[in-house]
């Protein structure tokens, strides 16, 4: 009674399930704590737990509004230069030049936002594919359910080729081998057992556990669900990734650096031309127009759209060869 009460105090709430040392506890005790017998959960019990723990799925980011994606296409320093050139040409009454620059900016934004929306759609479609079905024991029967319906305490049946649908404490293993490279980076499958591991064992050394996203490469097994959705090890990784800011790619950094160089060179050249003309006695108004014209003519209006189109064509070619890129 004393040992059972101590274990019950360790895992009183569902929020602590993911942090519990399930790998260091005997399989029978895990099943007792989660009230999961050999006949599995009843349908009513599973429904009650689902309302308490939530669905077994990772929280998805809401889709980015189309207007936000469109506006994001104007954040490049080179685009800023073109926007300044557009404003200046409009102020000078050079409507033909202004229309060309505006057309380039609009074309670049449309192509960029279209590609980004397609990429988001492809990623969301892939997220739907990573939600497999799971074989579980419910009401004493072997049934197949959507893995999003799994709850802590469910008894999951594993066989070769199956993807682990939730974090499991194994209670049965027959020549069971699991590919955990997704989590641990191990290049070879790991042989699983049911014996408890030490409390301080690393993730890769917990041979009695099977984690979400891993794949069964051989054998058969039986495990009790101990964590679902964001409480799984994979969910913890997803949470860390969600909290990290998206770093700029090397190409973006080089383009930004190039745009800054262009801005400095163009601004310096225009300033030198303006000061030189004024020093030679030319009217200030005329030299200002000359300096502005020089700056506008030096800006490569076609570079952003050329880079965008080139990348879009490259993405399509890679996609035809079944390569997924961001």
Beta strands, then each sheet from edge to edge (+ up, - down):
strand 1: 133-138
strand 2: 141-146
strand 3: 155-159
strand 4: 167-179
strand 5: 190-191
strand 6: 209-210
strand 7: 215-227
sheet 1: 2+ 1- 3+ 7- 4+ 5-
sheet 2: 2+ 1- 3+ 7- 4+ 6-
end
